[in-house]
Amino acid sequence: MPFIKTEFPDLLIFEPTVFEDERGYFYESYNENTCLANEVDIKFVQDNQAKSSYGVIRGLHYQLAPYAQTKFIRVLHGSILDVVVDLRKGSPMYGKWYSIELSGQNKKQLLVPKGFAHGYSVLSPTADVFYKCDAFYNKQSEAGLLYNDASLNIDWRIEDGEELISTKDLAQPTFQNCKSNFEF
């Protein structure tokens, strides 16, 4: 089965079957029938792509309900540490974070359900990140968490002083003060 459950309910890792030979490789990065066969019934409506350099930390971002987004994240080139925080009140993992290295080489993908804050750090010289969303971007519902909130204690695997963070992300609230309207 290509979908692997994590200890976080509904947070799934997708490991595609990769066919490799002397010419290169081929794999299905998304197949609706494969998803449906694994009880993943999501209609994606928007694709996003970003290129960043080493040390960039993006996030932690999310959209409040009713504009919350499920994201299906993969790396086309390079390597990132993908990080999510469970914001769903009543979840057994509420307030805890999960991370996984996604890369163009390992071809793993992360399916992040609604109710999670999401971010990543770039571990390679550059990385091209691609993700599908099941809801359109809505500026009025955007929210976030401070990437270095001491109560979360996330290890982004970036050397001190090498972090590149947007002004917007530096101004995000802590977990204790963040906006959240998610229920498990």
N, C-alpha and C positions, 0 to 999 in steps of 0.2 A: 504494500500500500504506500503510495507516494506521500501521503500526509502523515506526519508524526505529531502526536499530542505532546504538549508540554505540561508542566504542573499548573499552569494558568489555564483555567477553563476557556475554551474556544480559541486560544492562541496556538496556531499550528505552524509547523515547519513543513515545507514542501521540498522533497528531494526528487527531482525528475530523473527519468531513465535517460541516460546520455549514451548515444551511439558514436563511438570514436573509431577512426582508422587513420591511415596515412594521409588522407585528404583533410582531416580536421574532425569536427564533431557536428552532431545534430541532436536537438531535443525539443520537445514541446514545452514551452515555458508556460503556456496556459491552454487548457482544453476544458471547455464547459462540461462535456460528458464525463471526464475524469473527476472533475469537482463534484458533479451531481452524484456519481457513483460512491463518493466518499462523504456524502451528506453536507457538501459545501455548496449551498444554493445562493449565489451572489451575482447580481447583475452589475457589472462594472460600466461606468459612464464617462470616466475621465482617465487619461494617462498623463503622468508627470515624469520629467527627466531632469536630473541635475548633474553638473560636473563640479567637483570640488578638489582642492589640493590637500596635502597632508596637514593635519592639525585642525582642520575645519570641524567644528561641532555644530550641527544643525538640530535645533529642538530645545526642549521637548514641546511638540506642538499637538494640537487637537482642535476639533470643532465641537461645540456644544450641541446637544440634541435640540431640535429635530434635524440639524444639519450635520450630525456626526458622520464620520467616514470610516468604512472598513478599507484597509490598505493591503495590497499584495505587493511586497517589496522584493526587488532583486538587484544585483549589481552586474552590469554589463562588462565593466573593465575595472580592475583594481580591487580594493578590499576596504570594507567598513565594519565597524562594530555597531550593530543595530540594537537600539535600546528602547524598551517600552516600560511604562509604568501603569499599573492597573488602577483606574479611577472609579471603578464600579462599586458603589457602596453595597455591602452585603456579600461581595465576592470573598472567598477564602484567601485570596491573594491581594486584597485591597491594600494599596499603599506600598506594594512591593514591586521591584523591577526585575526585568529579565533582559539578558543580552545574548547575542549570537553573532559570530563573524559570518558575514555574507561576502562572497567574492565572485569575480568572473571565473575563477578557477574551480571553486567548489559548487557553483551553480545552485546553491540552496536559496530558498525564498522563504519569507516570513509572511504569514497571513495574520494581520493585526485587526481584531474586531473593533467595533465601536466601543468607546469607553476606555480606551487606552491613550495615554500621551505617547508620542513617538519622536525619536530623534536618532541621530547617528554621528559617529566620529569617523574621519577618514584616516585609515591606517597606512595606506600606500601613497606613493608620490602624487597620484591623482586617482579619482574614482568617478565612474559614471553610474549613477543610481537611477533606476527606473521603477515606477510603481503605478499600479492601477488603483482607482478609487471607485467606490460604489455610490458616491454622492458628489455633487459639484462643490467647488470651493465657494464659501460664503464668508466674506470678510467680517460681517457683523457677529458671526458666531465663533470667530477664531479665539483661541485661548492657549495658554501654555504654562509650563513649569520652569523654574530656574534650573539650568543644567547641573549646577554644582550645589544644590540644596544639601546641606549637611545632614539633614534627617534621612535623605535617600542614600547618600554616600556612594554614588555611582562611580565606578572606575572606568573612565572613557578610554584608557590605554594610550593617552597622549602625554608626552613629557611636559612637565611643568614649564610654563613660559612659551610653549609651542602652540597653545590653543589659539584658534582663530574663530571668534564668535561675533555675531552681529550685535549691534546696539540694541535692537529689538529683543534678542534672546537674553542679553545681559539684564534687561529690565523685567523679566518674567517674575511672577510671585513664587514663593515657596509652596511646597505641597500643602502645608497647613493653611495657607491663605489663597489657594487657587480656586477658581470657579469650577464647579462640577455639578452636573445634573444627571449623572448616570446611575442606574440601579442594576444590580445583578439579577 
